[in-house]
Amino acid sequence: MPKRYWARLRVDVDCPLRRGAWYPVERLRPTQVTLEVLGATVSVARQSLDIVSAPPRRWSVVPRPKNPGLFPGVVRYGVCPNCRARVPLTEQPVILRCTRCDEVFDIAWEEQYFLSG
């Protein structure tokens, strides 16, 4: 069975990926990665992505909304590793249950995700 990979954006680039969300990798190439996004495929520059070989099992913490007008008062939000739902984070819980898929995951507070993007 071939090894599976997952990827998420590492930098803020104009592409159809949600910040903090992990996507299945369809193809790894030296400079491009093809991802499965909502039943379609999207190619993204490899250096723009974090790539892992195990399914993500922790909430990503995104330090600021891309469109603050859609999330008034939200300074940071979590992205569910299972269904990609976004949840405003006003406190710092250790674990969080997703209101969309009902799964419970730890939160990756120590990751320095998207702080410079």
N, CA, C and O of each residue as an XYZ file, in Angstrom:
468
protein
N       0.842     -1.183      0.000
C       0.000      0.000      0.000
C       0.888      1.248      0.000
O       1.796      1.352      0.825
N       0.642      2.191     -0.909
C       1.482      3.385     -0.971
C       1.295      4.266      0.267
O       0.215      4.325      0.854
N       2.368      4.940      0.640
C       2.329      5.830      1.797
C       1.503      7.061      1.463
O       1.608      7.609      0.366
N       0.671      7.500      2.424
C      -0.157      8.701      2.248
C       0.522      9.879      2.925
O       1.240      9.717      3.912
N       0.285     11.060      2.384
C       0.791     12.302      2.962
C      -0.349     13.302      3.043
O      -1.346     13.197      2.329
N      -0.178     14.280      3.937
C      -1.121     15.377      4.092
C      -0.317     16.662      4.086
O       0.847     16.680      4.487
N      -0.950     17.750      3.622
C      -0.241     19.025      3.541
C      -1.171     20.171      3.905
O      -2.388     20.088      3.740
N      -0.566     21.244      4.406
C      -1.298     22.484      4.677
C      -0.390     23.648      4.310
O       0.828     23.498      4.214
N      -0.999     24.803      4.108
C      -0.227     25.991      3.771
C       0.723     26.361      4.901
O       0.380     26.257      6.079
N       1.900     26.788      4.532
C       2.894     27.277      5.485
C       3.001     28.799      5.396
O       3.396     29.457      6.359
N       2.648     29.355      4.233
C       2.721     30.793      3.990
C       1.404     31.261      3.384
O       0.617     30.458      2.883
N       1.177     32.560      3.437
C      -0.058     33.138      2.916
C       0.089     33.382      1.420
O       0.670     34.384      1.002
N      -0.439     32.461      0.612
C      -0.399     32.588     -0.840
C      -1.821     32.532     -1.381
O      -2.728     32.022     -0.724
N      -2.003     33.057     -2.576
C      -3.318     33.069     -3.202
C      -3.586     31.716     -3.854
O      -3.102     31.437     -4.951
N      -4.362     30.881     -3.166
C      -4.736     29.564     -3.687
C      -6.006     29.120     -2.959
O      -6.372     29.714     -1.944
N      -6.676     28.091     -3.460
C      -7.964     27.694     -2.886
C      -7.881     26.837     -1.619
O      -8.833     26.119     -1.314
N      -6.784     26.892     -0.881
C      -6.672     26.132      0.361
C      -7.079     27.005      1.543
O      -6.798     28.203      1.567
N      -7.746     26.392      2.526
C      -8.089     27.103      3.755
C      -6.881     27.090      4.678
O      -6.253     26.049      4.872
N      -6.560     28.228      5.238
C      -5.428     28.341      6.139
C      -5.631     27.431      7.348
O      -6.698     27.433      7.962
N      -4.608     26.658      7.683
C      -4.664     25.753      8.828
C      -5.235     24.383      8.528
O      -5.073     23.463      9.330
N      -5.901     24.222      7.391
C      -6.539     22.950      7.053
C      -5.549     22.012      6.374
O      -4.725     22.440      5.566
N      -5.639     20.725      6.711
C      -4.800     19.693      6.106
C      -5.556     19.056      4.954
O      -6.766     18.845      5.037
N      -4.839     18.750      3.874
C      -5.427     18.144      2.682
C      -4.640     16.905      2.278
O      -3.417     16.883      2.419
N      -5.319     15.868      1.776
C      -4.608     14.677      1.287
C      -3.753     15.030      0.068
O      -4.179     15.773     -0.816
N      -2.555     14.487      0.044
C      -1.645     14.685     -1.089
C      -1.930     13.614     -2.132
O      -1.962     12.424     -1.819
N      -2.134     14.037     -3.358
C      -2.341     13.119     -4.471
C      -1.019     12.778     -5.149
O      -0.801     11.648     -5.586
N      -0.139     13.781     -5.228
C       1.144     13.564     -5.910
C       2.195     14.520     -5.365
O       1.955     15.720     -5.232
N       3.378     13.961     -5.048
C       4.525     14.761     -4.597
C       5.524     14.855     -5.732
O       5.967     13.834     -6.259
N       5.878     16.056     -6.107
C       6.924     16.280     -7.102
C       7.981     17.185     -6.477
O       7.722     17.778     -5.430
N       9.136     17.309     -7.068
C      10.193     18.116     -6.450
C       9.798     19.572     -6.168
O      10.194     20.131     -5.145
N       9.031     20.182     -7.056
C       8.681     21.588     -6.847
C       7.187     21.832     -6.656
O       6.799     22.906     -6.195
N       6.348     20.867     -6.997
C       4.896     21.017     -6.908
C       4.288     19.836     -6.159
O       4.798     18.716     -6.202
N       3.188     20.118     -5.473
C       2.424     19.081     -4.786
C       0.979     19.198     -5.260
O       0.415     20.292     -5.295
N       0.395     18.077     -5.620
C      -1.001     18.072     -6.028
C      -1.829     17.566     -4.853
O      -1.580     16.483     -4.324
N      -2.819     18.367     -4.450
C      -3.658     18.064     -3.299
C      -5.092     17.811     -3.726
O      -5.551     18.326     -4.745
N      -5.792     17.012     -2.933
C      -7.223     16.803     -3.135
C      -7.964     17.854     -2.323
O      -7.854     17.900     -1.098
N      -8.727     18.704     -3.026
C      -9.466     19.788     -2.378
C     -10.911     19.743     -2.858
O     -11.202     20.059     -4.011
N     -11.808     19.350     -1.967
C     -13.237     19.284     -2.290
C     -13.516     18.488     -3.564
O     -14.291     18.928     -4.413
N     -12.893     17.333     -3.699
C     -13.138     16.455     -4.827
C     -12.395     16.825     -6.100
O     -12.504     16.125     -7.107
N     -11.643     17.914     -6.067
C     -10.840     18.325     -7.218
C      -9.371     18.278     -6.820
O      -9.045     18.049     -5.656
N      -8.484     18.496     -7.791
C      -7.061     18.545     -7.476
C      -6.545     19.961     -7.677
O      -6.975     20.679     -8.580
N      -5.610     20.342     -6.810
C      -5.005     21.672     -6.853
C      -3.499     21.490     -6.715
O      -3.043     20.763     -5.832
N      -2.721     22.140     -7.578
C      -1.265     22.098     -7.479
C      -0.770     23.338     -6.747
O      -1.209     24.456     -7.016
N       0.157     23.115     -5.814
C       0.704     24.189     -4.991
C       2.216     24.011     -4.949
O       2.711     22.884     -4.948
N       2.945     25.114     -4.914
C       4.399     25.044     -4.804
C       4.771     24.318     -3.512
O       4.242     24.629     -2.445
N       5.670     23.366     -3.614
C       6.043     22.535     -2.462
C       6.588     23.361     -1.300
O       6.314     23.047     -0.141
N       7.358     24.415     -1.595
C       7.931     25.219     -0.514
C       6.877     26.028      0.242
O       7.183     26.601      1.288
N       5.656     26.088     -0.258
C       4.567     26.802      0.420
C       3.818     25.913      1.410
O       2.886     26.377      2.067
N       4.214     24.634      1.528
C       3.441     23.666      2.301
C       4.233     23.026      3.434
O       5.450     22.859      3.346
N       3.520     22.670      4.499
C       3.996     21.720      5.499
C       3.451     20.374      5.048
O       2.275     20.274      4.699
N       4.282     19.338      5.048
C       3.861     18.014      4.597
C       4.182     17.012      5.694
O       5.293     16.995      6.224
N       3.193     16.164      6.038
C       3.381     15.141      7.069
C       2.979     13.779      6.519
O       2.203     13.680      5.569
N       3.527     12.722      7.141
C       3.241     11.370      6.659
C       2.227     10.625      7.519
O       1.892      9.477      7.226
N       1.740     11.257      8.566
C       0.694     10.656      9.401
C      -0.517     11.588      9.385
O      -0.352     12.807      9.329
N      -1.711     11.043      9.432
C      -2.894     11.916      9.424
C      -2.838     12.888     10.603
O      -2.580     12.471     11.732
N      -3.074     14.162     10.358
C      -3.052     15.136     11.457
C      -4.141     14.810     12.481
O      -5.267     14.479     12.109
N      -3.807     14.903     13.765
C      -4.756     14.575     14.827
C      -4.846     15.698     15.863
O      -5.276     15.469     16.994
N      -4.438     16.915     15.475
C      -4.495     18.052     16.394
C      -5.046     19.271     15.672
O      -4.815     19.450     14.476
N      -5.770     20.104     16.397
C      -6.283     21.351     15.849
C      -5.119     22.262     15.479
O      -4.192     22.428     16.271
N      -5.154     22.856     14.286
C      -4.218     23.923     13.923
C      -4.740     25.214     14.532
O      -5.948     25.440     14.589
N      -3.821     26.060     14.989
C      -4.205     27.370     15.510
C      -3.731     28.423     14.516
O      -2.532     28.576     14.285
N      -4.680     29.147     13.931
C      -4.361     30.210     12.979
C      -4.460     31.528     13.743
O      -5.517     31.847     14.290
N      -3.360     32.303     13.787
C      -3.312     33.472     14.663
C      -4.172     34.653     14.266
O      -4.381     35.544     15.088
N      -4.685     34.703     13.037
C      -5.541     35.814     12.655
C      -6.371     35.417     11.443
O      -5.887     34.706     10.563
N      -7.613     35.870     11.395
C      -8.439     35.564     10.227
C      -7.923     36.284      8.988
O      -7.419     37.403      9.078
N      -8.050     35.638      7.830
C      -7.665     36.275      6.564
C      -8.632     37.403      6.220
O      -8.228     38.443      5.700
N      -9.905     37.188      6.513
C     -10.943     38.199      6.278
C     -11.546     38.607      7.617
O     -12.586     38.075      8.007
N     -10.909     39.551      8.337
C     -11.380     39.888      9.686
C     -12.831     40.366      9.735
O     -13.484     40.242     10.771
N     -13.342     40.909      8.631
C     -14.730     41.353      8.608
C     -15.718     40.214      8.790
O     -16.820     40.421      9.298
N     -15.327     38.997      8.371
C     -16.192     37.830      8.536
C     -16.144     37.274      9.953
O     -17.033     36.528     10.364
N     -15.106     37.638     10.699
C     -14.916     37.134     12.057
C     -14.648     38.295     13.013
O     -13.553     38.385     13.567
N     -15.617     39.182     13.219
C     -15.369     40.346     14.080
C     -14.972     39.927     15.495
O     -15.615     39.076     16.109
N     -13.916     40.532     15.990
C     -13.452     40.259     17.342
C     -12.640     38.989     17.501
O     -12.170     38.713     18.605
N     -12.452     38.203     16.447
C     -11.699     36.952     16.539
C     -10.220     37.234     16.274
O      -9.852     37.729     15.209
N      -9.388     36.914     17.251
C      -7.950     37.122     17.113
C      -7.280     35.876     16.560
O      -6.294     35.975     15.830
N      -7.802     34.708     16.900
C      -7.266     33.445     16.406
C      -8.402     32.427     16.333
O      -9.426     32.555     17.004
N      -8.186     31.420     15.502
C      -9.193     30.369     15.391
C      -8.508     29.029     15.212
O      -7.352     28.957     14.793
N      -9.238     27.963     15.535
C      -8.744     26.609     15.364
C      -9.356     25.983     14.133
O     -10.483     26.302     13.754
N      -8.599     25.077     13.501
C      -9.082     24.350     12.331
C      -9.061     22.865     12.674
O      -8.012     22.311     13.005
N     -10.221     22.227     12.594
C     -10.352     20.811     12.913
C      -9.527     19.966     11.943
O      -9.615     20.164     10.731
N      -8.728     19.028     12.455
C      -7.924     18.191     11.571
C      -8.744     17.160     10.801
O      -8.262     16.590      9.822
N      -9.970     16.920     11.234
C     -10.811     15.916     10.594
C     -11.678     16.503      9.486
O     -11.707     15.970      8.377
N     -12.385     17.594      9.773
C     -13.356     18.112      8.799
C     -13.068     19.537      8.329
O     -13.793     20.060      7.482
N     -12.025     20.172      8.860
C     -11.601     21.526      8.482
C     -12.531     22.626      8.970
O     -12.442     23.757      8.492
N     -13.416     22.326      9.905
C     -14.274     23.364     10.479
C     -13.406     24.385     11.211
O     -12.359     24.042     11.759
N     -13.848     25.632     11.214
C     -13.134     26.693     11.923
C     -13.923     27.090     13.168
O     -15.146     27.221     13.137
N     -13.179     27.279     14.272
C     -13.804     27.627     15.542
C     -13.010     28.772     16.175
O     -11.797     28.645     16.345
N     -13.661     29.890     16.529
C     -12.933     30.960     17.216
C     -12.365     30.450     18.534
O     -13.026     29.699     19.251
N     -11.149     30.854     18.849
C     -10.491     30.454     20.100
C     -10.327     31.698     20.973
O      -9.428     32.511     20.758
N     -11.204     31.828     21.951
C     -11.134     32.979     22.854
C     -10.386     32.636     24.133
O      -9.942     33.526     24.860
N     -10.248     31.336     24.407
C      -9.489     30.854     25.559
C      -8.421     29.893     25.043
O      -8.235     29.765     23.832
N      -7.720     29.218     25.952
C      -6.697     28.255     25.540
C      -6.978     26.869     26.106
O      -6.235     26.396     26.966
N      -8.041     26.207     25.638
C      -8.307     24.846     26.117
C      -7.234     23.880     25.614
O      -6.575     24.145     24.609
N      -7.065     22.777     26.308
C      -6.081     21.763     25.904
C      -6.658     20.868     24.812
O      -5.951     20.469     23.887
N      -7.947     20.556     24.926
C      -8.635     19.742     23.919
C      -9.900     20.471     23.492
O     -10.386     21.358     24.193
N     -10.421     20.091     22.344
C     -11.617     20.742     21.827
C     -12.431     19.744     21.015
O     -11.885     18.993     20.207
N     -13.747     19.744     21.240
C     -14.665     18.915     20.455
C     -15.162     19.761     19.284
O     -15.569     20.909     19.465
N     -15.127     19.192     18.099
C     -15.590     19.893     16.910
C     -17.115     19.892     16.877
O     -17.749     18.855     17.073
N     -17.690     21.048     16.630
C     -19.150     21.147     16.576
C     -19.710     20.595     15.270
O     -20.911     20.340     15.180
N     -18.860     20.403     14.249
C     -19.331     19.864     12.975
C     -19.252     18.336     12.944
O     -20.249     17.673     12.655
N     -18.074     17.770     13.241
C     -17.902     16.306     13.112
C     -17.966     15.585     14.458
O     -17.967     14.355     14.491
N     -18.020     16.322     15.564
C     -18.145     15.779     16.920
C     -16.911     15.009     17.399
O     -16.988     14.294     18.399
N     -15.771     15.142     16.701
C     -14.528     14.497     17.124
C     -13.802     15.395     18.124
O     -13.963     16.615     18.111
N     -13.005     14.775     18.985
C     -12.244     15.508     19.996
C     -10.757     15.361     19.690
O     -10.262     14.257     19.464
N     -10.048     16.503     19.688
C      -8.614     16.507     19.398
C      -7.899     17.484     20.325
O      -8.488     18.453     20.805
N      -6.608     17.209     20.567
C      -5.748     18.175     21.246
C      -5.580     19.386     20.344
O      -5.834     19.321     19.141
N      -5.144     20.498     20.945
C      -4.891     21.724     20.186
C      -3.385     21.959     20.139
O      -2.708     21.864     21.163
N      -2.869     22.261     18.975
C      -1.425     22.431     18.761
C      -0.987     23.862     19.101
O      -0.535     24.603     18.228
N      -1.125     24.236     20.364
C      -0.777     25.598     20.784
C       0.702     25.922     20.579
O       1.052     27.069     20.302
N       1.566     24.926     20.714
C       3.003     25.199     20.644
C       3.509     25.388     19.211
O       4.620     25.882     19.014
N       2.723     25.008     18.222
C       3.142     25.206     16.836
C       3.200     26.698     16.518
O       2.351     27.468     16.966
N       4.176     27.089     15.767
C       4.312     28.486     15.345
C       3.727     28.670     13.958
O       4.357     29.260     13.080
N       2.508     28.157     13.766
C       1.880     28.138     12.452
C       1.458     29.528     12.004
O       0.762     30.230     12.736
N       1.864     29.923     10.834
C       1.388     31.111     10.144
C       1.678     32.417     10.863
O       1.031     33.420     10.564
N       2.612     32.451     11.787
C       2.895     33.693     12.513
C       3.574     34.730     11.648
O       3.421     35.928     11.888
N       4.325     34.296     10.641
C       5.024     35.276      9.811
C       4.395     35.428      8.436
O       4.868     36.219      7.621
N       3.310     34.661      8.166
C       2.720     34.673      6.834
C       1.881     35.849      6.518
O       1.342     35.944      5.415
